[in-house]
Amino acid sequence: MTLTLTEREKKSIAALIQQHCDPYLSRFPFARYPIEPLEYWKQAFTKPATVQASTLKQAISWHFGSWQRNSLSPAQRSVCIHIIKSWPDFVQNESFDPTRVLQFWHTQLPDWQHGFQAAAFLLHLMHPDTFEITDHHRNQAMIEILQASEIGEDNRTITNSVQDLEDYSSFFNSIVPKLPYGEVNRIKLDRFLKAYGNRHAYKHIAATYTTSEPTIRQFSWDDCAAQSFDLEKITLRANADVLFACLLHLLDKQPQGSKKLTIEQIVDQLPLGTAGICNEASYNYALIALFGNQKGRDYFQFENATLQQVFTEQANQSTRDMKLYLKYANESVTINTKYLKA
C-alpha cells in the first residue's frame, strides 16, 4: 500500500522542512547536480532504444554526483559499465513496466545497493510523471522526517524495491504544494531531501563552508548582451572569456556597474557552475586565466600592477596553484574601459 498522509501531516512536514531548508541548501553541491541536463534526458529516454552509451554514462554520473567529473567510486563505475553493456538487451523488452525494469537490472547488476539507485534514476527518466528522483539519501531523509513527525511505522526501512519508489514519490508530491517557494518548490524539496539525507557527510567540513547557485547556469554568445558593456570586444572563446562575459552581463544589472571590485567580489558573482562550467579544475583554471594576460587578455585594470603578471605566469604553467585567486581576494580591480560602451 502506497504511503498516504493526512492534510495535517502534510502541513506539519512542510513546516519542518521550511525550518531547515535554507541552512541545508546553503551547502548543497549545485555544480554536481545542475538541473539543465534533466529535461534533455527525459526527452531522450522516451525512446530507450535510441539512447546512446555516452548519454547513459552522463546521466548515471550525474545521479552519482560526478557531473563533468571523473570521480565515480569503483562500485559506481562498475554499475555504469554494467548498465551500458546490458542496455541493448534491456531495450529489447516488450514492456518497461517498473517492476519488470527493476527485476531486469537486479539480475544484471552485481551490486544492488548502488545498482538500485541507478535503476531508480533510469525509471525516473523513463517515467518522470510517475517517479521522482530518489536514492538512498532521499529515502533515508523521508524516513527520518516521518519519524521526527511521529508519522507511520517507526521501523520503516529501505527495501530497494518499487514500493520504495512509490512511497517516496507519493511523499514528495504530497509535500510539494504545501511549500511556499512557488515555481521552485520541486527543485528545493528535491535538493533539501538529498542534502538532509546526506548531512553526515558534512560533519568534518568547516561550519563556515557554503555554496551558492549560479545566476547564469547556461550561456550562449548569441544570447548574452549588456547595455553598458561591449561584449563584441571579447574575441576569445575559452571558459575564462565566457566567465568575463557573464560578469559583464551581471554587472550590467547592478548599481555599481563598472566601479571598483575586489577579486573576491568577482569570484562570488561567478560561482562554480556558472555558464555550465561545473568541473572544478576547469573552473579554477578559467578564473586564473580571467585575471591574467594570457593570449592578450586585458579584462581588468589592477591597483597592484604586478598582479596581472602573477596570474599570467600561473596560467602558463603546467602545474599551478588552482586557488591562486583566494590569495589575492582583497585586491581591487576595475573593468578595462575598453569594454565600456561609449
C-alpha positions in Angstrom: 0.0 0.0 0.0 1.4 3.4 -1.0 2.2 5.9 1.7 -0.6 8.4 2.3 -0.6 11.5 4.5 -3.4 13.5 6.0 -3.6 17.2 5.4 -2.4 17.9 8.9 0.6 15.6 8.5 1.5 17.3 5.2 1.4 20.7 6.7 3.4 19.6 9.7 6.1 18.0 7.5 6.2 21.1 5.2 6.7 23.3 8.3 9.6 21.1 9.5 11.2 21.3 6.0 10.9 25.0 5.8 12.6 25.4 9.2 15.7 23.5 7.9 15.6 24.1 4.2 17.8 27.1 3.7 20.7 26.1 6.1 21.0 22.7 4.2 20.8 24.3 0.8 23.5 26.8 1.7 25.9 23.9 1.5 24.3 22.0 -1.4 26.8 21.0 -4.2 24.9 22.7 -7.0 27.6 22.1 -9.6 27.3 18.4 -9.2 23.6 18.3 -9.9 22.7 21.0 -12.4 19.1 20.8 -13.5 19.6 21.7 -17.1 20.5 18.2 -18.5 17.5 16.6 -16.9 14.9 17.8 -19.5 17.1 16.6 -22.3 17.4 13.2 -20.8 13.7 12.9 -20.1 13.1 13.5 -23.7 15.8 11.1 -24.8 14.6 8.3 -22.6 11.1 8.3 -24.1 12.7 6.1 -26.7 15.1 3.9 -24.8 16.3 2.1 -27.9 17.8 5.4 -29.2 19.7 6.3 -26.0 23.5 6.3 -26.7 26.1 4.9 -24.3 27.5 8.4 -23.8 24.1 9.6 -22.7 23.8 6.7 -20.2 27.2 7.5 -18.8 26.4 11.1 -18.4 23.1 10.5 -16.7 24.4 7.9 -14.3 27.4 10.0 -13.5 25.1 13.0 -12.8 23.0 10.8 -10.5 26.1 9.7 -8.5 27.2 13.4 -8.2 30.0 13.2 -10.8 28.7 15.5 -13.4 31.7 16.7 -15.6 34.0 14.8 -13.2 35.9 11.5 -13.3 35.2 10.8 -9.7 32.9 7.7 -9.7 33.8 5.3 -7.0 34.7 1.8 -8.1 31.3 0.5 -7.2 29.5 3.3 -9.1 31.8 2.8 -12.1 31.0 -0.9 -12.1 27.3 -0.1 -12.2 27.7 2.3 -15.0 29.7 -0.2 -17.1 27.2 -3.0 -16.5 24.3 -0.8 -17.5 25.9 0.3 -20.7 26.8 -3.3 -21.6 23.3 -4.5 -20.8 21.4 -1.7 -22.4 21.0 -3.4 -25.8 19.4 -6.4 -24.1 17.3 -4.1 -21.9 15.7 -2.2 -24.8 14.5 -5.5 -26.3 11.9 -5.8 -23.5 8.4 -5.6 -24.8 7.3 -3.7 -21.6 9.1 -1.1 -19.5 6.8 -1.8 -16.6 8.5 -0.5 -13.4 8.5 -3.9 -11.7 10.0 -5.6 -14.7 12.6 -2.9 -15.2 13.9 -3.3 -11.6 13.8 -7.1 -12.0 15.9 -6.9 -15.1 18.5 -4.7 -13.6 18.5 -6.7 -10.4 19.7 -9.7 -12.4 22.3 -7.7 -14.4 23.9 -5.6 -11.6 26.1 -7.4 -9.1 25.9 -4.6 -6.5 22.2 -3.9 -6.0 22.8 -1.2 -3.3 24.3 1.1 -5.9 22.5 -0.6 -8.8 19.1 0.1 -7.4 19.9 3.8 -7.2 20.9 3.9 -10.8 17.9 1.8 -11.9 15.6 4.1 -9.9 17.0 7.1 -11.8 16.6 5.4 -15.1 12.9 4.8 -14.1 12.5 8.5 -13.3 13.9 9.5 -16.7 11.6 7.0 -18.4 8.5 7.8 -16.3 9.1 11.3 -14.9 5.4 11.9 -14.2 5.3 8.7 -12.1 8.5 8.5 -10.2 10.6 11.3 -8.6 14.4 11.2 -8.4 15.3 9.1 -5.5 18.3 7.4 -3.9 19.4 6.1 -0.5 19.9 9.7 0.8 16.4 10.9 -0.2 14.7 7.8 1.0 16.6 8.0 4.3 15.6 11.7 4.6 11.9 10.7 4.1 12.0 8.0 6.8 13.7 10.3 9.3 11.3 13.1 8.7 8.3 10.8 9.1 9.8 9.6 12.3 10.5 13.1 13.6 6.9 14.0 12.8 5.7 10.8 14.5 4.0 9.6 11.3 3.9 5.9 10.2 5.8 3.0 11.4 9.0 3.5 13.5 10.6 0.5 11.8 10.2 1.6 8.2 13.3 0.6 6.2 14.6 1.0 2.7 14.0 -2.2 0.7 15.3 -1.2 -2.7 12.0 -2.1 -4.4 9.3 -0.5 -6.5 7.4 0.1 -3.2 10.3 2.4 -2.1 9.8 4.4 -5.3 6.1 4.6 -5.0 6.2 5.6 -1.3 8.9 8.3 -1.9 7.1 9.7 -4.9 3.8 9.9 -3.0 5.5 11.6 -0.1 7.3 14.0 -2.4 4.2 15.0 -4.3 2.2 15.4 -1.1 4.6 17.9 0.3 5.4 20.0 -2.8 2.1 22.0 -2.9 2.5 22.8 0.9 5.8 24.7 0.4 6.0 28.4 -0.1 8.7 28.6 -2.8 6.4 28.8 -5.8 7.7 27.5 -9.1 10.9 26.2 -7.4 9.0 24.1 -4.8 10.0 20.8 -6.5 13.7 21.8 -7.0 14.1 23.0 -3.5 12.4 20.0 -1.9 14.4 17.6 -4.0 17.7 19.3 -3.1 16.8 19.5 0.6 15.9 15.8 0.9 19.2 14.9 -0.9 21.2 17.2 1.4 19.3 16.2 4.6 19.8 12.5 3.9 23.5 13.1 3.3 24.1 15.5 6.1 26.5 13.2 7.9 29.0 13.6 5.0 29.5 17.2 6.2 30.4 16.6 9.8 34.1 17.0 9.1 33.7 20.1 6.9 34.1 23.6 8.4 30.9 25.1 9.6 31.7 28.2 7.6 31.7 26.3 4.3 28.9 27.5 2.0 28.0 27.2 -1.7 25.8 29.3 -4.0 23.8 28.5 -7.1 25.0 30.4 -10.2 22.8 33.2 -11.5 23.8 32.2 -15.1 23.7 28.5 -15.4 23.6 28.3 -19.2 25.4 30.5 -21.7 25.3 31.4 -25.4 27.4 34.1 -27.1 24.4 34.8 -29.3 22.1 35.5 -26.3 24.5 37.3 -24.0 24.1 41.1 -24.1 24.7 44.2 -22.0 23.7 47.8 -22.2 26.8 49.3 -20.6 29.4 46.9 -21.8 30.6 46.0 -25.3 30.7 42.2 -25.4 31.7 42.1 -29.0 35.2 43.2 -28.0 35.6 39.8 -26.2 37.2 37.9 -29.1 38.4 34.8 -27.3 36.0 31.9 -26.6 37.5 29.8 -23.8 36.0 29.4 -20.4 37.8 32.4 -19.0 36.2 34.6 -21.7 32.8 33.1 -21.0 33.2 34.0 -17.3 34.1 37.6 -18.2 31.1 37.9 -20.5 28.9 36.5 -17.7 30.4 39.0 -15.3 29.7 41.9 -17.6 26.1 40.7 -18.0 25.7 40.5 -14.2 27.3 43.9 -13.6 25.1 45.5 -16.2 22.1 44.8 -13.9 23.8 46.2 -10.8 24.1 49.8 -9.5 27.9 49.7 -9.1 28.3 48.8 -12.8 32.0 49.2 -13.7 33.1 50.6 -10.4 36.0 49.1 -8.4 35.6 45.5 -7.3 37.7 43.1 -5.3 38.8 39.8 -6.8 36.7 38.1 -4.1 33.6 40.0 -5.2 34.1 39.0 -8.8 34.6 35.3 -7.8 31.5 35.4 -5.6 29.4 36.5 -8.6 30.8 33.6 -10.7 30.4 30.5 -8.5 31.3 27.0 -9.7 28.7 26.0 -12.3 28.4 29.4 -13.9 27.7 29.0 -17.6 27.6 25.3 -17.1 31.3 25.1 -16.1 30.9 22.5 -13.4 34.3 20.8 -13.4 36.2 22.3 -10.6 39.6 22.1 -12.3 38.4 23.7 -15.4 36.6 26.4 -13.4 39.7 27.2 -11.3 41.9 27.4 -14.3 39.4 29.7 -16.1 39.5 32.1 -13.1 43.3 32.2 -13.2 43.2 33.0 -16.9 40.4 35.5 -16.4 42.7 37.8 -14.3 45.8 37.2 -16.4 47.2 38.4 -19.7 47.4 35.0 -21.4 46.6 35.2 -25.1 46.4 39.0 -24.8 43.5 39.1 -22.3 43.2 42.6 -20.8 39.9 42.4 -18.9 40.9 44.3 -15.8 42.9 47.2 -14.6 44.7 46.3 -11.3 45.5 48.6 -8.5 48.5 46.4 -7.9 50.1 46.4 -11.3 52.2 43.3 -10.7 49.2 41.0 -10.2 48.2 40.5 -13.8 51.7 39.1 -14.5 51.4 36.8 -11.4 48.1 35.3 -12.8 49.6 35.1 -16.3 52.6 33.1 -15.1 50.3 30.7 -13.2 48.1 30.2 -16.2 51.0 29.3 -18.4 52.4 26.7 -16.0 51.5 23.1 -16.3 51.4 22.8 -12.5 49.8 25.7 -10.9 48.1 27.0 -7.7 44.5 26.4 -8.7 43.2 28.6 -5.9 45.6 31.4 -6.6 42.7 33.9 -6.7 42.0 33.2 -3.0 45.4 34.6 -2.0 44.6 37.9 -3.6 40.9 38.1 -2.7 41.1 41.6 -1.3 43.0 43.1 -4.2 40.9 45.7 -6.2 40.4 45.9 -9.9 38.2 47.8 -12.3 36.8 46.7 -15.7 39.1 47.8 -18.5 37.5 50.9 -20.0 38.0 49.2 -23.4 34.9 47.1 -22.7 32.7 50.1 -21.7 30.3 51.4 -24.3 30.7 55.0 -25.2 
